Amino acid sequence: MNDSGTLGTRRIQSQRQNFVDAVVTVSYNIMLYIPTRRRSTSRAVERTKRGRLLKTPPDANGLIATLQTHLLRKLLEDIHHQRTTPEEGLEVLRHLPYEDLGFAQIDHHRGLRQGFPEVVFCQGKSVEQVCQIVQRIRATGSDVLATRASPDMFAAIRELFPETMYHVQGRAIVVRSGDRPRTKGMVLVVSAGTSDIPVAEEAAITAETLGSTTERLYDVGVAGIHRLLDRREKLFQARVLIVVAGMEGALASVVGGLVDKPVIAVPTSIGYGASLGGIAALLTMLNSCAAGIATVNIDNGFGAGYIAHSINVLGESEARG
């Protein structure tokens, strides 16, 4: 092939890639402006014409592009090469940005916006409802994290997806296609007592599933503070710490006073009568005099794990450099 032919081929390939990139970006931005399918796309297009800059879809975990972006890109390329008809493409896109199951509105577009698909909160749902939601999320090729899940839910989902894992203590179901790249930065989950481990495990499993390197340090509460101090080097190695404690909830303040990293405090409902189902620990953590502590709701291990991962990935570009 002569030079002009080579340049022509490169130009076509470049135009094709630009086309795919543009459609993915516009699709993401249209979803930012249009919360439901009832609005016209023209309003979003008009806003971009008036000079509003298009936002680039965020990377999952700060490490890799979201699976949904890859799927959308492949679909557009298949249509471009006539491997897929426009009608078939419309059928695939029909459930963006959400799918109505009657009892649930599945947010299929969340992976594009936030880097991980919608997480299923199983408490209060029937086994059948959880199975249907998991099936629809998996149909898009996405990983699944389901919290507060029962053994019956796990058994039913494993019938559909043999690769399903169940974490008994954390009551979490994970279904994934493969391992995600791990962060260099480490999230350390610390529990005051053994009774706090179920909440701590929910936090650890959440951070791990999202892609964070995660370690655990359990049963090191203030009643035996020497146990914590003997492992203080582990505290210093973490990029983000999650401290889970019931009773009076003092451990978060102790850890917060030792480290120069963010500490996410999780009060648990563990304790005797005057602990008021975790309110005592919650108030202690909210009133901590140690700097750098943020507190989530009682028993909210999932929320702590998600926030910890979001903070953790912010340091990845610096660590890789």
Contacts in CASP RR format, 6 or more apart in sequence:
PFRMAT RR
TARGET T0000
AUTHOR 0000-0000-0000
METHOD contacts of the structure
MODEL  1
MNDSGTLGTRRIQSQRQNFVDAVVTVSYNIMLYIPTRRRSTSRAVERTKR
GRLLKTPPDANGLIATLQTHLLRKLLEDIHHQRTTPEEGLEVLRHLPYED
LGFAQIDHHRGLRQGFPEVVFCQGKSVEQVCQIVQRIRATGSDVLATRAS
PDMFAAIRELFPETMYHVQGRAIVVRSGDRPRTKGMVLVVSAGTSDIPVA
EEAAITAETLGSTTERLYDVGVAGIHRLLDRREKLFQARVLIVVAGMEGA
LASVVGGLVDKPVIAVPTSIGYGASLGGIAALLTMLNSCAAGIATVNIDN
GFGAGYIAHSINVLGESEARG
1 9 0 8 1.000
16 77 0 8 1.000
16 80 0 8 1.000
19 76 0 8 1.000
19 80 0 8 1.000
20 73 0 8 1.000
20 76 0 8 1.000
20 77 0 8 1.000
20 80 0 8 1.000
23 72 0 8 1.000
23 76 0 8 1.000
24 57 0 8 1.000
24 69 0 8 1.000
24 72 0 8 1.000
24 73 0 8 1.000
24 76 0 8 1.000
25 54 0 8 1.000
25 55 0 8 1.000
25 56 0 8 1.000
25 57 0 8 1.000
26 45 0 8 1.000
26 48 0 8 1.000
26 54 0 8 1.000
27 72 0 8 1.000
27 96 0 8 1.000
27 112 0 8 1.000
28 55 0 8 1.000
28 56 0 8 1.000
28 57 0 8 1.000
28 112 0 8 1.000
28 113 0 8 1.000
29 44 0 8 1.000
29 48 0 8 1.000
29 54 0 8 1.000
29 55 0 8 1.000
30 41 0 8 1.000
30 44 0 8 1.000
30 45 0 8 1.000
31 96 0 8 1.000
31 97 0 8 1.000
31 109 0 8 1.000
31 112 0 8 1.000
31 113 0 8 1.000
32 44 0 8 1.000
32 55 0 8 1.000
32 113 0 8 1.000
33 39 0 8 1.000
33 43 0 8 1.000
33 44 0 8 1.000
33 47 0 8 1.000
34 41 0 8 1.000
34 43 0 8 1.000
34 44 0 8 1.000
34 97 0 8 1.000
35 97 0 8 1.000
37 97 0 8 1.000
48 54 0 8 1.000
57 65 0 8 1.000
57 66 0 8 1.000
57 69 0 8 1.000
57 112 0 8 1.000
57 113 0 8 1.000
58 66 0 8 1.000
58 112 0 8 1.000
58 113 0 8 1.000
58 114 0 8 1.000
58 115 0 8 1.000
59 65 0 8 1.000
59 66 0 8 1.000
59 115 0 8 1.000
60 66 0 8 1.000
60 67 0 8 1.000
60 111 0 8 1.000
60 115 0 8 1.000
60 116 0 8 1.000
61 115 0 8 1.000
61 116 0 8 1.000
61 180 0 8 1.000
61 181 0 8 1.000
61 183 0 8 1.000
61 210 0 8 1.000
61 211 0 8 1.000
61 212 0 8 1.000
61 309 0 8 1.000
61 313 0 8 1.000
61 316 0 8 1.000
62 313 0 8 1.000
62 316 0 8 1.000
62 317 0 8 1.000
63 180 0 8 1.000
63 181 0 8 1.000
63 183 0 8 1.000
63 211 0 8 1.000
63 313 0 8 1.000
63 316 0 8 1.000
64 180 0 8 1.000
64 181 0 8 1.000
66 111 0 8 1.000
66 112 0 8 1.000
66 115 0 8 1.000
67 111 0 8 1.000
67 140 0 8 1.000
67 141 0 8 1.000
67 142 0 8 1.000
67 143 0 8 1.000
68 108 0 8 1.000
68 109 0 8 1.000
68 111 0 8 1.000
68 112 0 8 1.000
68 117 0 8 1.000
68 140 0 8 1.000
68 142 0 8 1.000
69 112 0 8 1.000
71 140 0 8 1.000
71 141 0 8 1.000
75 84 0 8 1.000
75 89 0 8 1.000
75 92 0 8 1.000
75 93 0 8 1.000
78 84 0 8 1.000
79 85 0 8 1.000
79 86 0 8 1.000
79 89 0 8 1.000
95 106 0 8 1.000
95 108 0 8 1.000
95 136 0 8 1.000
95 140 0 8 1.000
96 108 0 8 1.000
96 109 0 8 1.000
97 107 0 8 1.000
97 108 0 8 1.000
97 109 0 8 1.000
98 105 0 8 1.000
98 106 0 8 1.000
98 107 0 8 1.000
98 108 0 8 1.000
98 109 0 8 1.000
99 105 0 8 1.000
99 106 0 8 1.000
99 108 0 8 1.000
99 136 0 8 1.000
101 132 0 8 1.000
101 133 0 8 1.000
101 136 0 8 1.000
103 129 0 8 1.000
104 129 0 8 1.000
104 132 0 8 1.000
104 133 0 8 1.000
106 118 0 8 1.000
106 133 0 8 1.000
106 136 0 8 1.000
106 137 0 8 1.000
107 118 0 8 1.000
108 117 0 8 1.000
108 118 0 8 1.000
108 136 0 8 1.000
108 137 0 8 1.000
108 140 0 8 1.000
108 142 0 8 1.000
110 116 0 8 1.000
110 117 0 8 1.000
110 118 0 8 1.000
111 117 0 8 1.000
111 118 0 8 1.000
111 142 0 8 1.000
116 143 0 8 1.000
116 145 0 8 1.000
116 210 0 8 1.000
117 137 0 8 1.000
117 140 0 8 1.000
117 142 0 8 1.000
117 143 0 8 1.000
117 144 0 8 1.000
118 137 0 8 1.000
119 145 0 8 1.000
119 146 0 8 1.000
119 147 0 8 1.000
119 206 0 8 1.000
119 302 0 8 1.000
119 306 0 8 1.000
120 130 0 8 1.000
120 133 0 8 1.000
120 134 0 8 1.000
120 137 0 8 1.000
120 144 0 8 1.000
120 145 0 8 1.000
120 146 0 8 1.000
120 147 0 8 1.000
120 149 0 8 1.000
120 173 0 8 1.000
121 146 0 8 1.000
121 147 0 8 1.000
121 148 0 8 1.000
121 302 0 8 1.000
122 130 0 8 1.000
122 146 0 8 1.000
122 147 0 8 1.000
122 148 0 8 1.000
122 149 0 8 1.000
122 150 0 8 1.000
122 153 0 8 1.000
122 173 0 8 1.000
123 147 0 8 1.000
123 148 0 8 1.000
125 133 0 8 1.000
127 150 0 8 1.000
127 152 0 8 1.000
127 153 0 8 1.000
127 156 0 8 1.000
128 156 0 8 1.000
130 146 0 8 1.000
130 149 0 8 1.000
130 153 0 8 1.000
130 156 0 8 1.000
130 157 0 8 1.000
131 153 0 8 1.000
131 156 0 8 1.000
131 157 0 8 1.000
131 160 0 8 1.000
134 144 0 8 1.000
134 146 0 8 1.000
134 157 0 8 1.000
134 160 0 8 1.000
134 161 0 8 1.000
134 173 0 8 1.000
134 175 0 8 1.000
135 160 0 8 1.000
137 144 0 8 1.000
138 144 0 8 1.000
138 161 0 8 1.000
138 175 0 8 1.000
141 177 0 8 1.000
143 174 0 8 1.000
143 175 0 8 1.000
143 176 0 8 1.000
143 177 0 8 1.000
143 178 0 8 1.000
143 180 0 8 1.000
143 209 0 8 1.000
144 173 0 8 1.000
144 174 0 8 1.000
144 175 0 8 1.000
144 176 0 8 1.000
145 172 0 8 1.000
145 173 0 8 1.000
145 174 0 8 1.000
145 205 0 8 1.000
145 206 0 8 1.000
145 209 0 8 1.000
145 210 0 8 1.000
146 153 0 8 1.000
146 157 0 8 1.000
146 172 0 8 1.000
146 173 0 8 1.000
146 174 0 8 1.000
147 171 0 8 1.000
147 172 0 8 1.000
147 202 0 8 1.000
147 206 0 8 1.000
147 302 0 8 1.000
148 171 0 8 1.000
149 166 0 8 1.000
149 171 0 8 1.000
149 172 0 8 1.000
149 173 0 8 1.000
150 171 0 8 1.000
151 166 0 8 1.000
151 168 0 8 1.000
153 173 0 8 1.000
154 164 0 8 1.000
154 166 0 8 1.000
154 173 0 8 1.000
157 164 0 8 1.000
157 173 0 8 1.000
157 175 0 8 1.000
158 164 0 8 1.000
158 166 0 8 1.000
161 175 0 8 1.000
163 175 0 8 1.000
163 176 0 8 1.000
164 173 0 8 1.000
164 174 0 8 1.000
164 175 0 8 1.000
165 173 0 8 1.000
165 174 0 8 1.000
165 175 0 8 1.000
166 172 0 8 1.000
166 173 0 8 1.000
167 173 0 8 1.000
167 174 0 8 1.000
167 201 0 8 1.000
167 205 0 8 1.000
169 197 0 8 1.000
169 198 0 8 1.000
169 201 0 8 1.000
170 198 0 8 1.000
170 199 0 8 1.000
170 201 0 8 1.000
170 202 0 8 1.000
170 205 0 8 1.000
171 198 0 8 1.000
171 202 0 8 1.000
172 201 0 8 1.000
172 202 0 8 1.000
172 205 0 8 1.000
172 206 0 8 1.000
172 209 0 8 1.000
174 205 0 8 1.000
174 209 0 8 1.000
176 209 0 8 1.000
180 209 0 8 1.000
180 210 0 8 1.000
180 211 0 8 1.000
181 211 0 8 1.000
182 211 0 8 1.000
182 212 0 8 1.000
182 213 0 8 1.000
183 211 0 8 1.000
183 212 0 8 1.000
183 213 0 8 1.000
183 312 0 8 1.000
183 313 0 8 1.000
183 316 0 8 1.000
183 319 0 8 1.000
184 213 0 8 1.000
184 316 0 8 1.000
184 319 0 8 1.000
184 320 0 8 1.000
185 212 0 8 1.000
185 213 0 8 1.000
185 238 0 8 1.000
185 239 0 8 1.000
185 312 0 8 1.000
185 315 0 8 1.000
185 316 0 8 1.000
185 319 0 8 1.000
186 212 0 8 1.000
186 213 0 8 1.000
186 214 0 8 1.000
186 215 0 8 1.000
186 237 0 8 1.000
186 238 0 8 1.000
186 239 0 8 1.000
186 312 0 8 1.000
187 204 0 8 1.000
187 207 0 8 1.000
187 212 0 8 1.000
187 213 0 8 1.000
187 214 0 8 1.000
187 215 0 8 1.000
187 238 0 8 1.000
187 239 0 8 1.000
187 240 0 8 1.000
187 241 0 8 1.000
187 242 0 8 1.000
187 305 0 8 1.000
187 308 0 8 1.000
187 309 0 8 1.000
187 312 0 8 1.000
188 214 0 8 1.000
188 215 0 8 1.000
188 216 0 8 1.000
188 217 0 8 1.000
188 234 0 8 1.000
188 235 0 8 1.000
188 237 0 8 1.000
188 238 0 8 1.000
188 240 0 8 1.000
188 241 0 8 1.000
188 242 0 8 1.000
189 200 0 8 1.000
189 203 0 8 1.000
189 204 0 8 1.000
189 207 0 8 1.000
189 214 0 8 1.000
189 215 0 8 1.000
189 216 0 8 1.000
189 217 0 8 1.000
189 241 0 8 1.000
189 242 0 8 1.000
189 244 0 8 1.000
190 200 0 8 1.000
190 216 0 8 1.000
190 217 0 8 1.000
190 218 0 8 1.000
190 220 0 8 1.000
190 228 0 8 1.000
190 235 0 8 1.000
190 241 0 8 1.000
190 242 0 8 1.000
190 243 0 8 1.000
190 244 0 8 1.000
190 251 0 8 1.000
190 255 0 8 1.000
191 197 0 8 1.000
191 199 0 8 1.000
191 200 0 8 1.000
191 216 0 8 1.000
191 217 0 8 1.000
191 218 0 8 1.000
191 219 0 8 1.000
191 220 0 8 1.000
191 221 0 8 1.000
191 244 0 8 1.000
191 245 0 8 1.000
192 219 0 8 1.000
192 220 0 8 1.000
192 221 0 8 1.000
192 222 0 8 1.000
192 243 0 8 1.000
192 244 0 8 1.000
192 245 0 8 1.000
192 246 0 8 1.000
192 247 0 8 1.000
192 249 0 8 1.000
192 251 0 8 1.000
193 218 0 8 1.000
193 219 0 8 1.000
193 220 0 8 1.000
193 221 0 8 1.000
193 245 0 8 1.000
193 246 0 8 1.000
193 270 0 8 1.000
194 218 0 8 1.000
194 219 0 8 1.000
195 246 0 8 1.000
195 268 0 8 1.000
195 270 0 8 1.000
195 271 0 8 1.000
196 218 0 8 1.000
196 244 0 8 1.000
196 245 0 8 1.000
196 246 0 8 1.000
196 268 0 8 1.000
196 270 0 8 1.000
197 218 0 8 1.000
197 219 0 8 1.000
199 244 0 8 1.000
199 266 0 8 1.000
199 268 0 8 1.000
199 299 0 8 1.000
199 300 0 8 1.000
199 301 0 8 1.000
200 216 0 8 1.000
200 218 0 8 1.000
200 242 0 8 1.000
200 244 0 8 1.000
200 266 0 8 1.000
200 301 0 8 1.000
202 301 0 8 1.000
202 302 0 8 1.000
202 305 0 8 1.000
203 242 0 8 1.000
203 244 0 8 1.000
203 266 0 8 1.000
203 301 0 8 1.000
203 302 0 8 1.000
203 303 0 8 1.000
203 304 0 8 1.000
203 305 0 8 1.000
203 308 0 8 1.000
204 214 0 8 1.000
204 216 0 8 1.000
204 242 0 8 1.000
204 305 0 8 1.000
206 301 0 8 1.000
206 302 0 8 1.000
206 303 0 8 1.000
206 304 0 8 1.000
206 305 0 8 1.000
206 306 0 8 1.000
206 309 0 8 1.000
207 214 0 8 1.000
207 242 0 8 1.000
207 305 0 8 1.000
207 306 0 8 1.000
207 308 0 8 1.000
207 309 0 8 1.000
207 312 0 8 1.000
208 214 0 8 1.000
210 305 0 8 1.000
210 306 0 8 1.000
210 309 0 8 1.000
211 309 0 8 1.000
212 308 0 8 1.000
212 309 0 8 1.000
212 312 0 8 1.000
212 313 0 8 1.000
215 234 0 8 1.000
215 238 0 8 1.000
217 228 0 8 1.000
217 231 0 8 1.000
217 234 0 8 1.000
217 235 0 8 1.000
219 227 0 8 1.000
220 227 0 8 1.000
220 228 0 8 1.000
220 231 0 8 1.000
220 251 0 8 1.000
221 227 0 8 1.000
221 228 0 8 1.000
221 245 0 8 1.000
221 251 0 8 1.000
222 228 0 8 1.000
222 250 0 8 1.000
222 251 0 8 1.000
222 254 0 8 1.000
225 254 0 8 1.000
228 235 0 8 1.000
228 251 0 8 1.000
228 254 0 8 1.000
228 255 0 8 1.000
232 258 0 8 1.000
235 241 0 8 1.000
235 255 0 8 1.000
235 258 0 8 1.000
235 259 0 8 1.000
236 259 0 8 1.000
238 259 0 8 1.000
238 261 0 8 1.000
239 261 0 8 1.000
239 311 0 8 1.000
239 312 0 8 1.000
239 315 0 8 1.000
240 261 0 8 1.000
240 262 0 8 1.000
240 264 0 8 1.000
240 308 0 8 1.000
240 311 0 8 1.000
240 312 0 8 1.000
241 255 0 8 1.000
241 256 0 8 1.000
241 259 0 8 1.000
241 261 0 8 1.000
241 262 0 8 1.000
241 263 0 8 1.000
241 264 0 8 1.000
241 308 0 8 1.000
242 263 0 8 1.000
242 264 0 8 1.000
242 266 0 8 1.000
242 301 0 8 1.000
242 304 0 8 1.000
242 305 0 8 1.000
242 308 0 8 1.000
243 251 0 8 1.000
243 252 0 8 1.000
243 255 0 8 1.000
243 256 0 8 1.000
243 263 0 8 1.000
243 264 0 8 1.000
243 265 0 8 1.000
243 266 0 8 1.000
244 266 0 8 1.000
244 268 0 8 1.000
244 301 0 8 1.000
244 304 0 8 1.000
245 251 0 8 1.000
245 252 0 8 1.000
245 265 0 8 1.000
245 266 0 8 1.000
245 267 0 8 1.000
245 268 0 8 1.000
245 281 0 8 1.000
245 285 0 8 1.000
246 267 0 8 1.000
246 268 0 8 1.000
246 269 0 8 1.000
246 270 0 8 1.000
246 271 0 8 1.000
246 275 0 8 1.000
246 278 0 8 1.000
246 280 0 8 1.000
246 281 0 8 1.000
247 270 0 8 1.000
247 271 0 8 1.000
247 275 0 8 1.000
247 280 0 8 1.000
247 281 0 8 1.000
248 275 0 8 1.000
248 280 0 8 1.000
248 281 0 8 1.000
248 284 0 8 1.000
249 265 0 8 1.000
249 267 0 8 1.000
249 280 0 8 1.000
249 281 0 8 1.000
249 284 0 8 1.000
249 285 0 8 1.000
250 284 0 8 1.000
252 263 0 8 1.000
252 265 0 8 1.000
252 284 0 8 1.000
252 285 0 8 1.000
252 288 0 8 1.000
252 290 0 8 1.000
252 293 0 8 1.000
252 295 0 8 1.000
253 284 0 8 1.000
253 285 0 8 1.000
253 288 0 8 1.000
253 289 0 8 1.000
253 290 0 8 1.000
253 293 0 8 1.000
254 290 0 8 1.000
255 263 0 8 1.000
255 290 0 8 1.000
256 263 0 8 1.000
256 288 0 8 1.000
256 290 0 8 1.000
256 291 0 8 1.000
256 292 0 8 1.000
256 293 0 8 1.000
257 290 0 8 1.000
257 291 0 8 1.000
262 292 0 8 1.000
262 294 0 8 1.000
262 308 0 8 1.000
262 311 0 8 1.000
263 290 0 8 1.000
263 292 0 8 1.000
263 293 0 8 1.000
263 294 0 8 1.000
264 293 0 8 1.000
264 294 0 8 1.000
264 295 0 8 1.000
264 296 0 8 1.000
264 304 0 8 1.000
264 305 0 8 1.000
264 307 0 8 1.000
264 308 0 8 1.000
265 285 0 8 1.000
265 288 0 8 1.000
265 293 0 8 1.000
265 294 0 8 1.000
265 295 0 8 1.000
265 296 0 8 1.000
266 295 0 8 1.000
266 296 0 8 1.000
266 299 0 8 1.000
266 300 0 8 1.000
266 301 0 8 1.000
266 304 0 8 1.000
267 278 0 8 1.000
267 279 0 8 1.000
267 281 0 8 1.000
267 282 0 8 1.000
267 284 0 8 1.000
267 285 0 8 1.000
267 295 0 8 1.000
267 297 0 8 1.000
267 298 0 8 1.000
267 299 0 8 1.000
268 278 0 8 1.000
268 281 0 8 1.000
268 298 0 8 1.000
268 299 0 8 1.000
269 275 0 8 1.000
269 277 0 8 1.000
269 278 0 8 1.000
269 298 0 8 1.000
269 299 0 8 1.000
270 278 0 8 1.000
271 277 0 8 1.000
271 278 0 8 1.000
274 280 0 8 1.000
275 281 0 8 1.000
277 298 0 8 1.000
278 298 0 8 1.000
278 299 0 8 1.000
279 298 0 8 1.000
281 298 0 8 1.000
282 295 0 8 1.000
282 297 0 8 1.000
282 298 0 8 1.000
285 293 0 8 1.000
285 295 0 8 1.000
286 295 0 8 1.000
288 295 0 8 1.000
294 307 0 8 1.000
296 303 0 8 1.000
296 304 0 8 1.000
296 307 0 8 1.000
297 303 0 8 1.000
END
